[in-house]
Amino acid sequence: RNTPKVALLDIGANTGLVTLQAMNLSTTLAEVFLFEPVPRHTSAIKKNLRNLSSIHVNEFGLSDKNGESTIFTEATNHGNTSLLNSVIPEIGMISTQIQLVETTTYCNKFLNNFDRYVIKCDTQGMDALILSRIPDWVWKNCESAIIEVWALDEISKKDVEALLSMCQEFEYVAWQPNNRKEKIGLSEVSEFWLSKSGAHKNLFLSKNI
């Protein structure tokens, strides 16, 4: 039997260390697609992942359209980078011009020849907008996902609802990894995501419990 072809999507890859950790722990060989628009971060990714094969470093951000935008980075914590300047402290904020690529088009073009998908998304508030534009056929074959959920004013109810409607098939939905007692429903995810509280949590989704 052929081994299934797996694609790991790292959206908001920063310096690539999460992918490095995942690949070191993983028993399956995945082709990795990293999305990171900040040049200083992409050069770090290339250095950190130089020993891995099947790596695609995409030096742009995924979005709902193609174009250019300004991204903001916290001066004292370069991991804190967002297209939403409300997330970043103003003092010493670094602005960088970046490229954006429309999500659905990218997926249709580059991700259509895989059997399974694993998704990690951490974009400081852009997650619902990006993930709701990943096509349904990716979600249907997605084994697991980790999403950083930020309850910000800018979050669109339409994006959250569209995304969660594609996540019905995940058996495990929780704010904790691998803790059966902590399972929650998608309605609780929606409620938190749209609460505008400014809080954030990691959401863990998995099909094979």
Secondary structure, DSSP 8 states (H G I E B T S, - for coil): -----EEEEEES-TTSHHHHHHHHH-SS-EEEEEE---HHHHHHHHHHTTT-SSEEEE-SEEESS-EEEEEEEETTEEEEEES-GGGS-STT-EEEEEEEEEHHHHHHHHSTT-SEEEEEE--TT-HHHHHTTS-HHHHHTEEEEEEEEE--TT--HHHHHHHHHT-TT-SEEESSTT-GGGB--HHHHHHHHTS----EEEEEEES--
